[in-house]
Amino acid sequence: MEIRIGVTYSPKEIEIDLADDITGDELVEKISASVGEEGSMLWLSDRKGRRVGIPTAKLSYVEIGAPRTERRVGFTPSVTTISP
């Protein structure tokens, strides 16, 4: 599952590709619980095991994508044209 996190006073967003063992609802609960605590950090682990910590006071938005069903490579599909 891919998520994007906006951080206040930063023009870039943080993109994290999470493992598929967490659902969107579980992630929302984890984020909501950490935002309610003053001075806390939101810690997330990506597919490769790297941990990312974001101060919850600096969160501006979180965009949660759908779980991935296939791995994207970056090539465009071939297009076939038929001439009359």
ABEGO torsion letter per residue (X at the ends): XBBBBBBBGBABBBBBBBBAABBAAAAAAAAAAAAABBGBBBBBBBAAGBBBBBBAAABABBBBBBBBABBBAGBBBBBBBBBX
